[in-house]
Amino acid sequence: MRDDDAELASRLLGLAGHTGSCPPITDEDAGFGLVRAYEVSAAIVEQRRARGERPAGWKIGFTNRTIWDEYDVHAPIWGPVYDTTVAEVAGPGVSTCDISRLMEPRIEPEIVFRIAAPLQAGAGEAELLASIDGVALGFEFVQSPFPGWRFQAADTVVAFALHGLLRHTAFSPVTHENRDAWLARLGDFTLDLFRNGQHTDSGHSENVLGGPLSALKALVDGLPDTALATGIGAGAVVTTGTLTRAFPVASGETWSTRVAGLPLDDITLALT
């Protein structure tokens, strides 16, 4: 590991601990690209492990092609999620979530997979589904240390892939008997997003690189070419990217979903 990778990792983790901010790294170093960004991300993983956090899976970002132009990022990115950032919420009632330590937080409704067996690069979507034993609906709270959400793709990678928190419902089982039905449903479902009971946005499975399994395939195929290259094994959770636009959130709001076409519980969170 380069000394400056470790230094940058420490700097970004320090900002996150105090809801701080800084200019995009690419403002300071025009040559800062994705290869180096994933090297810094690997240094962040090492430092988070050293302070007692355990990687629990992965988030995939920028899978929703309808928002690529909004953020000027035109391909997916990814990063780890942790036992300190991921939790299951009780359903179907209202659960609470503390967002006070997040930097300029935004909310994203996403499909979450639970992995049952190691995923192999080059596998097709049906093969990937055969290694999944659960599907859930979640809210990922993304965050940005870069004021106004201004960045380039490499900046988002070092900023924890913009991950803040993930809250998801109980996993619905994927079995040998229902796997074909899941394969069809995951390619054609809709979701409506509500803030304080008011409809905010709608999304379709197609938005997420053609479907959540397609987003998962992008991670599985792309991860080995980065400094984060590790296996995606049993027990990992993977959240696959927002089905709608990402919206700023604030304490006191209540956010909820209404999903159609998937046998999943909806999620409702009251933010504190």
C-alpha positions as protocol buffer text, in pm:
chain_id: "A"
residue {
  index: 1
  type: MET
  ca { x: 0 y: 0 z: 0 }
}
residue {
  index: 2
  type: ARG
  ca { x: 126 y: 346 z: -88 }
}
residue {
  index: 3
  type: ASP
  ca { x: 172 y: 581 z: 206 }
}
residue {
  index: 4
  type: ASP
  ca { x: -39 y: 845 z: 35 }
}
residue {
  index: 5
  type: ASP
  ca { x: -322 y: 591 z: -15 }
}
residue {
  index: 6
  type: ALA
  ca { x: -330 y: 528 z: 359 }
}
residue {
  index: 7
  type: GLU
  ca { x: -314 y: 901 z: 429 }
}
residue {
  index: 8
  type: LEU
  ca { x: -606 y: 976 z: 197 }
}
residue {
  index: 9
  type: ALA
  ca { x: -804 y: 686 z: 344 }
}
residue {
  index: 10
  type: SER
  ca { x: -753 y: 825 z: 696 }
}
residue {
  index: 11
  type: ARG
  ca { x: -853 y: 1173 z: 582 }
}
residue {
  index: 12
  type: LEU
  ca { x: -1181 y: 1054 z: 431 }
}
residue {
  index: 13
  type: LEU
  ca { x: -1267 y: 837 z: 729 }
}
residue {
  index: 14
  type: GLY
  ca { x: -1204 y: 1136 z: 954 }
}
residue {
  index: 15
  type: LEU
  ca { x: -1447 y: 1345 z: 755 }
}
residue {
  index: 16
  type: ALA
  ca { x: -1713 y: 1078 z: 779 }
}
residue {
  index: 17
  type: GLY
  ca { x: -1674 y: 1062 z: 1155 }
}
residue {
  index: 18
  type: HIS
  ca { x: -1747 y: 1432 z: 1189 }
}
residue {
  index: 19
  type: THR
  ca { x: -1988 y: 1492 z: 897 }
}
residue {
  index: 20
  type: GLY
  ca { x: -1715 y: 1696 z: 734 }
}
residue {
  index: 21
  type: SER
  ca { x: -1653 y: 1788 z: 372 }
}
residue {
  index: 22
  type: CYS
  ca { x: -1372 y: 1847 z: 127 }
}
residue {
  index: 23
  type: PRO
  ca { x: -1327 y: 1933 z: -241 }
}
residue {
  index: 24
  type: PRO
  ca { x: -1336 y: 1637 z: -483 }
}
residue {
  index: 25
  type: ILE
  ca { x: -1004 y: 1456 z: -495 }
}
residue {
  index: 26
  type: THR
  ca { x: -1000 y: 1506 z: -872 }
}
residue {
  index: 27
  type: ASP
  ca { x: -997 y: 1884 z: -815 }
}
residue {
  index: 28
  type: GLU
  ca { x: -664 y: 1846 z: -638 }
}
residue {
  index: 29
  type: ASP
  ca { x: -524 y: 1575 z: -868 }
}
residue {
  index: 30
  type: ALA
  ca { x: -655 y: 1576 z: -1225 }
}
residue {
  index: 31
  type: GLY
  ca { x: -485 y: 1242 z: -1288 }
}
residue {
  index: 32
  type: PHE
  ca { x: -668 y: 1066 z: -1005 }
}
residue {
  index: 33
  type: GLY
  ca { x: -854 y: 784 z: -1178 }
}
residue {
  index: 34
  type: LEU
  ca { x: -1047 y: 468 z: -1103 }
}
residue {
  index: 35
  type: VAL
  ca { x: -746 y: 238 z: -1068 }
}
residue {
  index: 36
  type: ARG
  ca { x: -598 y: 454 z: -791 }
}
residue {
  index: 37
  type: ALA
  ca { x: -942 y: 513 z: -640 }
}
residue {
  index: 38
  type: TYR
  ca { x: -995 y: 142 z: -583 }
}
residue {
  index: 39
  type: GLU
  ca { x: -646 y: 121 z: -429 }
}
residue {
  index: 40
  type: VAL
  ca { x: -746 y: 390 z: -179 }
}
residue {
  index: 41
  type: SER
  ca { x: -1075 y: 209 z: -123 }
}
residue {
  index: 42
  type: ALA
  ca { x: -878 y: -104 z: -33 }
}
residue {
  index: 43
  type: ALA
  ca { x: -682 y: 105 z: 220 }
}
residue {
  index: 44
  type: ILE
  ca { x: -1011 y: 225 z: 369 }
}
residue {
  index: 45
  type: VAL
  ca { x: -1126 y: -136 z: 409 }
}
residue {
  index: 46
  type: GLU
  ca { x: -802 y: -217 z: 592 }
}
residue {
  index: 47
  type: GLN
  ca { x: -843 y: 78 z: 827 }
}
residue {
  index: 48
  type: ARG
  ca { x: -1209 y: 2 z: 896 }
}
residue {
  index: 49
  type: ARG
  ca { x: -1117 y: -358 z: 977 }
}
residue {
  index: 50
  type: ALA
  ca { x: -846 y: -234 z: 1212 }
}
residue {
  index: 51
  type: ARG
  ca { x: -1100 y: -37 z: 1411 }
}
residue {
  index: 52
  type: GLY
  ca { x: -1329 y: -339 z: 1443 }
}
residue {
  index: 53
  type: GLU
  ca { x: -1568 y: -315 z: 1149 }
}
residue {
  index: 54
  type: ARG
  ca { x: -1640 y: -626 z: 945 }
}
residue {
  index: 55
  type: PRO
  ca { x: -1726 y: -616 z: 574 }
}
residue {
  index: 56
  type: ALA
  ca { x: -2076 y: -760 z: 532 }
}
residue {
  index: 57
  type: GLY
  ca { x: -2116 y: -741 z: 155 }
}
residue {
  index: 58
  type: TRP
  ca { x: -2127 y: -487 z: -124 }
}
residue {
  index: 59
  type: LYS
  ca { x: -2314 y: -191 z: -264 }
}
residue {
  index: 60
  type: ILE
  ca { x: -2331 y: -123 z: -635 }
}
residue {
  index: 61
  type: GLY
  ca { x: -2367 y: 243 z: -728 }
}
residue {
  index: 62
  type: PHE
  ca { x: -2474 y: 426 z: -1040 }
}
residue {
  index: 63
  type: THR
  ca { x: -2662 y: 132 z: -1184 }
}
residue {
  index: 64
  type: ASN
  ca { x: -2964 y: 352 z: -1259 }
}
residue {
  index: 65
  type: ARG
  ca { x: -2898 y: 481 z: -1608 }
}
residue {
  index: 66
  type: THR
  ca { x: -3174 y: 743 z: -1581 }
}
residue {
  index: 67
  type: ILE
  ca { x: -2959 y: 946 z: -1336 }
}
residue {
  index: 68
  type: TRP
  ca { x: -2620 y: 913 z: -1506 }
}
residue {
  index: 69
  type: ASP
  ca { x: -2641 y: 1256 z: -1668 }
}
residue {
  index: 70
  type: GLU
  ca { x: -2753 y: 1415 z: -1340 }
}
residue {
  index: 71
  type: TYR
  ca { x: -2433 y: 1307 z: -1166 }
}
residue {
  index: 72
  type: ASP
  ca { x: -2207 y: 1288 z: -1472 }
}
residue {
  index: 73
  type: VAL
  ca { x: -2113 y: 929 z: -1383 }
}
residue {
  index: 74
  type: HIS
  ca { x: -2188 y: 685 z: -1663 }
}
residue {
  index: 75
  type: ALA
  ca { x: -2093 y: 340 z: -1536 }
}
residue {
  index: 76
  type: PRO
  ca { x: -2145 y: 144 z: -1214 }
}
residue {
  index: 77
  type: ILE
  ca { x: -1905 y: 159 z: -921 }
}
residue {
  index: 78
  type: TRP
  ca { x: -1894 y: -51 z: -603 }
}
residue {
  index: 79
  type: GLY
  ca { x: -1765 y: -72 z: -251 }
}
residue {
  index: 80
  type: PRO
  ca { x: -1804 y: -270 z: 72 }
}
residue {
  index: 81
  type: VAL
  ca { x: -2083 y: -239 z: 325 }
}
residue {
  index: 82
  type: TYR
  ca { x: -2019 y: -325 z: 691 }
}
residue {
  index: 83
  type: ASP
  ca { x: -2174 y: -483 z: 996 }
}
residue {
  index: 84
  type: THR
  ca { x: -2184 y: -128 z: 1137 }
}
residue {
  index: 85
  type: THR
  ca { x: -2380 y: 11 z: 840 }
}
residue {
  index: 86
  type: VAL
  ca { x: -2625 y: -269 z: 749 }
}
residue {
  index: 87
  type: ALA
  ca { x: -2928 y: -382 z: 951 }
}
residue {
  index: 88
  type: GLU
  ca { x: -3257 y: -561 z: 898 }
}
residue {
  index: 89
  type: VAL
  ca { x: -3571 y: -374 z: 1003 }
}
residue {
  index: 90
  type: ALA
  ca { x: -3887 y: -523 z: 1142 }
}
residue {
  index: 91
  type: GLY
  ca { x: -4186 y: -515 z: 911 }
}
residue {
  index: 92
  type: PRO
  ca { x: -4439 y: -428 z: 801 }
}
residue {
  index: 93
  type: GLY
  ca { x: -4464 y: -138 z: 1046 }
}
residue {
  index: 94
  type: VAL
  ca { x: -4260 y: 181 z: 1080 }
}
residue {
  index: 95
  type: SER
  ca { x: -3895 y: 151 z: 1186 }
}
residue {
  index: 96
  type: THR
  ca { x: -3661 y: 433 z: 1283 }
}
residue {
  index: 97
  type: CYS
  ca { x: -3322 y: 520 z: 1138 }
}
residue {
  index: 98
  type: ASP
  ca { x: -3072 y: 774 z: 1269 }
}
residue {
  index: 99
  type: ILE
  ca { x: -2915 y: 967 z: 979 }
}
residue {
  index: 100
  type: SER
  ca { x: -2754 y: 1241 z: 1190 }
}
residue {
  index: 101
  type: ARG
  ca { x: -2396 y: 1127 z: 1120 }
}
residue {
  index: 102
  type: LEU
  ca { x: -2431 y: 1115 z: 742 }
}
residue {
  index: 103
  type: MET
  ca { x: -2288 y: 1376 z: 504 }
}
residue {
  index: 104
  type: GLU
  ca { x: -2556 y: 1536 z: 280 }
}
residue {
  index: 105
  type: PRO
  ca { x: -2760 y: 1213 z: 289 }
}
residue {
  index: 106
  type: ARG
  ca { x: -2992 y: 1095 z: 13 }
}
residue {
  index: 107
  type: ILE
  ca { x: -3226 y: 796 z: 3 }
}
residue {
  index: 108
  type: GLU
  ca { x: -3239 y: 519 z: -256 }
}
residue {
  index: 109
  type: PRO
  ca { x: -3487 y: 226 z: -270 }
}
residue {
  index: 110
  type: GLU
  ca { x: -3303 y: -87 z: -381 }
}
residue {
  index: 111
  type: ILE
  ca { x: -3327 y: -462 z: -423 }
}
residue {
  index: 112
  type: VAL
  ca { x: -3096 y: -649 z: -185 }
}
residue {
  index: 113
  type: PHE
  ca { x: -2965 y: -1002 z: -241 }
}
residue {
  index: 114
  type: ARG
  ca { x: -2834 y: -1248 z: 17 }
}
residue {
  index: 115
  type: ILE
  ca { x: -2563 y: -1470 z: -127 }
}
residue {
  index: 116
  type: ALA
  ca { x: -2569 y: -1843 z: -48 }
}
residue {
  index: 117
  type: ALA
  ca { x: -2266 y: -1968 z: -243 }
}
residue {
  index: 118
  type: PRO
  ca { x: -1959 y: -1801 z: -397 }
}
residue {
  index: 119
  type: LEU
  ca { x: -2031 y: -1603 z: -714 }
}
residue {
  index: 120
  type: GLN
  ca { x: -1817 y: -1667 z: -1020 }
}
residue {
  index: 121
  type: ALA
  ca { x: -1715 y: -1408 z: -1280 }
}
residue {
  index: 122
  type: GLY
  ca { x: -1865 y: -1484 z: -1620 }
}
residue {
  index: 123
  type: ALA
  ca { x: -2179 y: -1647 z: -1478 }
}
residue {
  index: 124
  type: GLY
  ca { x: -2513 y: -1566 z: -1638 }
}
residue {
  index: 125
  type: GLU
  ca { x: -2803 y: -1416 z: -1448 }
}
residue {
  index: 126
  type: ALA
  ca { x: -2976 y: -1752 z: -1395 }
}
residue {
  index: 127
  type: GLU
  ca { x: -2650 y: -1897 z: -1261 }
}
residue {
  index: 128
  type: LEU
  ca { x: -2610 y: -1604 z: -1024 }
}
residue {
  index: 129
  type: LEU
  ca { x: -2965 y: -1648 z: -898 }
}
residue {
  index: 130
  type: ALA
  ca { x: -2884 y: -2012 z: -823 }
}
residue {
  index: 131
  type: SER
  ca { x: -2631 y: -1879 z: -568 }
}
residue {
  index: 132
  type: ILE
  ca { x: -2882 y: -1645 z: -399 }
}
residue {
  index: 133
  type: ASP
  ca { x: -3110 y: -1762 z: -119 }
}
residue {
  index: 134
  type: GLY
  ca { x: -3291 y: -1441 z: -32 }
}
residue {
  index: 135
  type: VAL
  ca { x: -3426 y: -1116 z: -179 }
}
residue {
  index: 136
  type: ALA
  ca { x: -3527 y: -811 z: 22 }
}
residue {
  index: 137
  type: LEU
  ca { x: -3630 y: -450 z: -30 }
}
residue {
  index: 138
  type: GLY
  ca { x: -3405 y: -188 z: 121 }
}
residue {
  index: 139
  type: PHE
  ca { x: -3329 y: 179 z: 160 }
}
residue {
  index: 140
  type: GLU
  ca { x: -2967 y: 272 z: 108 }
}
residue {
  index: 141
  type: PHE
  ca { x: -2870 y: 609 z: 251 }
}
residue {
  index: 142
  type: VAL
  ca { x: -2594 y: 744 z: 36 }
}
residue {
  index: 143
  type: GLN
  ca { x: -2373 y: 1034 z: 142 }
}
residue {
  index: 144
  type: SER
  ca { x: -2115 y: 1264 z: -9 }
}
residue {
  index: 145
  type: PRO
  ca { x: -1823 y: 1445 z: 156 }
}
residue {
  index: 146
  type: PHE
  ca { x: -1803 y: 1660 z: -156 }
}
residue {
  index: 147
  type: PRO
  ca { x: -2029 y: 1966 z: -117 }
}
residue {
  index: 148
  type: GLY
  ca { x: -2330 y: 1981 z: -344 }
}
residue {
  index: 149
  type: TRP
  ca { x: -2273 y: 1627 z: -468 }
}
residue {
  index: 150
  type: ARG
  ca { x: -2016 y: 1747 z: -720 }
}
residue {
  index: 151
  type: PHE
  ca { x: -1762 y: 1481 z: -815 }
}
residue {
  index: 152
  type: GLN
  ca { x: -1622 y: 1250 z: -1079 }
}
residue {
  index: 153
  type: ALA
  ca { x: -1648 y: 872 z: -1078 }
}
residue {
  index: 154
  type: ALA
  ca { x: -1311 y: 821 z: -906 }
}
residue {
  index: 155
  type: ASP
  ca { x: -1418 y: 1051 z: -623 }
}
residue {
  index: 156
  type: THR
  ca { x: -1726 y: 841 z: -553 }
}
residue {
  index: 157
  type: VAL
  ca { x: -1518 y: 524 z: -521 }
}
residue {
  index: 158
  type: VAL
  ca { x: -1289 y: 665 z: -252 }
}
residue {
  index: 159
  type: ALA
  ca { x: -1586 y: 818 z: -69 }
}
residue {
  index: 160
  type: PHE
  ca { x: -1695 y: 467 z: 38 }
}
residue {
  index: 161
  type: ALA
  ca { x: -1880 y: 429 z: -295 }
}
residue {
  index: 162
  type: LEU
  ca { x: -2102 y: 697 z: -135 }
}
residue {
  index: 163
  type: HIS
  ca { x: -2238 y: 435 z: 108 }
}
residue {
  index: 164
  type: GLY
  ca { x: -2371 y: 552 z: 441 }
}
residue {
  index: 165
  type: LEU
  ca { x: -2630 y: 306 z: 574 }
}
residue {
  index: 166
  type: LEU
  ca { x: -2842 y: 19 z: 445 }
}
residue {
  index: 167
  type: ARG
  ca { x: -3171 y: -84 z: 603 }
}
residue {
  index: 168
  type: HIS
  ca { x: -3360 y: -377 z: 451 }
}
residue {
  index: 169
  type: THR
  ca { x: -3664 y: -593 z: 516 }
}
residue {
  index: 170
  type: ALA
  ca { x: -3653 y: -962 z: 604 }
}
residue {
  index: 171
  type: PHE
  ca { x: -3530 y: -1174 z: 314 }
}
residue {
  index: 172
  type: SER
  ca { x: -3790 y: -1360 z: 110 }
}
residue {
  index: 173
  type: PRO
  ca { x: -3655 y: -1707 z: 30 }
}
residue {
  index: 174
  type: VAL
  ca { x: -3528 y: -1811 z: -311 }
}
residue {
  index: 175
  type: THR
  ca { x: -3557 y: -2188 z: -350 }
}
residue {
  index: 176
  type: HIS
  ca { x: -3519 y: -2445 z: -625 }
}
residue {
  index: 177
  type: GLU
  ca { x: -3898 y: -2451 z: -657 }
}
residue {
  index: 178
  type: ASN
  ca { x: -3951 y: -2075 z: -699 }
}
residue {
  index: 179
  type: ARG
  ca { x: -3626 y: -1974 z: -869 }
}
residue {
  index: 180
  type: ASP
  ca { x: -3775 y: -1952 z: -1221 }
}
residue {
  index: 181
  type: ALA
  ca { x: -4051 y: -1727 z: -1091 }
}
residue {
  index: 182
  type: TRP
  ca { x: -3795 y: -1500 z: -924 }
}
residue {
  index: 183
  type: LEU
  ca { x: -3592 y: -1483 z: -1244 }
}
residue {
  index: 184
  type: ALA
  ca { x: -3894 y: -1356 z: -1437 }
}
residue {
  index: 185
  type: ARG
  ca { x: -4017 y: -1119 z: -1166 }
}
residue {
  index: 186
  type: LEU
  ca { x: -3680 y: -955 z: -1108 }
}
residue {
  index: 187
  type: GLY
  ca { x: -3681 y: -843 z: -1470 }
}
residue {
  index: 188
  type: ASP
  ca { x: -4023 y: -677 z: -1460 }
}
residue {
  index: 189
  type: PHE
  ca { x: -4146 y: -501 z: -1147 }
}
residue {
  index: 190
  type: THR
  ca { x: -4220 y: -146 z: -1036 }
}
residue {
  index: 191
  type: LEU
  ca { x: -4172 y: 57 z: -721 }
}
residue {
  index: 192
  type: ASP
  ca { x: -4329 y: 380 z: -597 }
}
residue {
  index: 193
  type: LEU
  ca { x: -4151 y: 599 z: -343 }
}
residue {
  index: 194
  type: PHE
  ca { x: -4328 y: 817 z: -85 }
}
residue {
  index: 195
  type: ARG
  ca { x: -4213 y: 1095 z: 148 }
}
residue {
  index: 196
  type: ASN
  ca { x: -4450 y: 1171 z: 437 }
}
residue {
  index: 197
  type: GLY
  ca { x: -4722 y: 987 z: 247 }
}
residue {
  index: 198
  type: GLN
  ca { x: -4680 y: 1194 z: -71 }
}
residue {
  index: 199
  type: HIS
  ca { x: -4577 y: 1021 z: -393 }
}
residue {
  index: 200
  type: THR
  ca { x: -4222 y: 1127 z: -483 }
}
residue {
  index: 201
  type: ASP
  ca { x: -4106 y: 908 z: -771 }
}
residue {
  index: 202
  type: SER
  ca { x: -4156 y: 578 z: -953 }
}
residue {
  index: 203
  type: GLY
  ca { x: -3904 y: 325 z: -1073 }
}
residue {
  index: 204
  type: HIS
  ca { x: -3889 y: 9 z: -1283 }
}
residue {
  index: 205
  type: SER
  ca { x: -3656 y: -287 z: -1273 }
}
residue {
  index: 206
  type: GLU
  ca { x: -3529 y: -188 z: -1618 }
}
residue {
  index: 207
  type: ASN
  ca { x: -3373 y: 126 z: -1469 }
}
residue {
  index: 208
  type: VAL
  ca { x: -3107 y: -76 z: -1287 }
}
residue {
  index: 209
  type: LEU
  ca { x: -2885 y: -180 z: -1580 }
}
residue {
  index: 210
  type: GLY
  ca { x: -3183 y: -376 z: -1712 }
}
residue {
  index: 211
  type: GLY
  ca { x: -3258 y: -545 z: -1378 }
}
residue {
  index: 212
  type: PRO
  ca { x: -3102 y: -616 z: -1037 }
}
residue {
  index: 213
  type: LEU
  ca { x: -2944 y: -942 z: -1154 }
}
residue {
  index: 214
  type: SER
  ca { x: -2776 y: -754 z: -1438 }
}
residue {
  index: 215
  type: ALA
  ca { x: -2637 y: -508 z: -1182 }
}
residue {
  index: 216
  type: LEU
  ca { x: -2508 y: -799 z: -974 }
}
residue {
  index: 217
  type: LYS
  ca { x: -2340 y: -945 z: -1282 }
}
residue {
  index: 218
  type: ALA
  ca { x: -2162 y: -612 z: -1342 }
}
residue {
  index: 219
  type: LEU
  ca { x: -2017 y: -631 z: -989 }
}
residue {
  index: 220
  type: VAL
  ca { x: -1916 y: -996 z: -1012 }
}
residue {
  index: 221
  type: ASP
  ca { x: -1748 y: -949 z: -1351 }
}
residue {
  index: 222
  type: GLY
  ca { x: -1582 y: -615 z: -1270 }
}
residue {
  index: 223
  type: LEU
  ca { x: -1461 y: -664 z: -914 }
}
residue {
  index: 224
  type: PRO
  ca { x: -1165 y: -894 z: -999 }
}
residue {
  index: 225
  type: ASP
  ca { x: -1004 y: -616 z: -1207 }
}
residue {
  index: 226
  type: THR
  ca { x: -982 y: -378 z: -909 }
}
residue {
  index: 227
  type: ALA
  ca { x: -773 y: -354 z: -594 }
}
residue {
  index: 228
  type: LEU
  ca { x: -1084 y: -462 z: -403 }
}
residue {
  index: 229
  type: ALA
  ca { x: -1072 y: -803 z: -573 }
}
residue {
  index: 230
  type: THR
  ca { x: -1207 y: -1051 z: -321 }
}
residue {
  index: 231
  type: GLY
  ca { x: -1458 y: -1330 z: -351 }
}
residue {
  index: 232
  type: ILE
  ca { x: -1828 y: -1268 z: -295 }
}
residue {
  index: 233
  type: GLY
  ca { x: -1916 y: -1558 z: -71 }
}
residue {
  index: 234
  type: ALA
  ca { x: -2195 y: -1707 z: 133 }
}
residue {
  index: 235
  type: GLY
  ca { x: -2364 y: -1469 z: 373 }
}
residue {
  index: 236
  type: ALA
  ca { x: -2276 y: -1151 z: 186 }
}
residue {
  index: 237
  type: VAL
  ca { x: -2549 y: -899 z: 118 }
}
residue {
  index: 238
  type: VAL
  ca { x: -2544 y: -704 z: -207 }
}
residue {
  index: 239
  type: THR
  ca { x: -2758 y: -398 z: -266 }
}
residue {
  index: 240
  type: THR
  ca { x: -2802 y: -338 z: -636 }
}
residue {
  index: 241
  type: GLY
  ca { x: -2866 y: 33 z: -692 }
}
residue {
  index: 242
  type: THR
  ca { x: -3152 y: 277 z: -677 }
}
residue {
  index: 243
  type: LEU
  ca { x: -3471 y: 213 z: -869 }
}
residue {
  index: 244
  type: THR
  ca { x: -3570 y: 581 z: -853 }
}
residue {
  index: 245
  type: ARG
  ca { x: -3385 y: 908 z: -835 }
}
residue {
  index: 246
  type: ALA
  ca { x: -3192 y: 969 z: -512 }
}
residue {
  index: 247
  type: PHE
  ca { x: -3357 y: 1229 z: -287 }
}
residue {
  index: 248
  type: PRO
  ca { x: -3216 y: 1444 z: -6 }
}
residue {
  index: 249
  type: VAL
  ca { x: -3349 y: 1345 z: 335 }
}
residue {
  index: 250
  type: ALA
  ca { x: -3385 y: 1511 z: 673 }
}
residue {
  index: 251
  type: SER
  ca { x: -3467 y: 1410 z: 1027 }
}
residue {
  index: 252
  type: GLY
  ca { x: -3841 y: 1408 z: 1092 }
}
residue {
  index: 253
  type: GLU
  ca { x: -3934 y: 1267 z: 752 }
}
residue {
  index: 254
  type: THR
  ca { x: -4095 y: 927 z: 692 }
}
residue {
  index: 255
  type: TRP
  ca { x: -4014 y: 742 z: 372 }
}
residue {
  index: 256
  type: SER
  ca { x: -4192 y: 436 z: 236 }
}
residue {
  index: 257
  type: THR
  ca { x: -4223 y: 217 z: -71 }
}
residue {
  index: 258
  type: ARG
  ca { x: -4494 y: 36 z: -262 }
}
residue {
  index: 259
  type: VAL
  ca { x: -4354 y: -245 z: -473 }
}
residue {
  index: 260
  type: ALA
  ca { x: -4558 y: -427 z: -739 }
}
residue {
  index: 261
  type: GLY
  ca { x: -4457 y: -748 z: -913 }
}
residue {
  index: 262
  type: LEU
  ca { x: -4234 y: -892 z: -639 }
}
residue {
  index: 263
  type: PRO
  ca { x: -4338 y: -1090 z: -329 }
}
residue {
  index: 264
  type: LEU
  ca { x: -4158 y: -852 z: -94 }
}
residue {
  index: 265
  type: ASP
  ca { x: -4258 y: -657 z: 214 }
}
residue {
  index: 266
  type: ASP
  ca { x: -4250 y: -282 z: 167 }
}
residue {
  index: 267
  type: ILE
  ca { x: -4028 y: -72 z: 391 }
}
residue {
  index: 268
  type: THR
  ca { x: -4117 y: 237 z: 596 }
}
residue {
  index: 269
  type: LEU
  ca { x: -3855 y: 436 z: 784 }
}
residue {
  index: 270
  type: ALA
  ca { x: -3898 y: 732 z: 1016 }
}
residue {
  index: 271
  type: LEU
  ca { x: -3576 y: 933 z: 1010 }
}
residue {
  index: 272
  type: THR
  ca { x: -3420 y: 1079 z: 1322 }
}
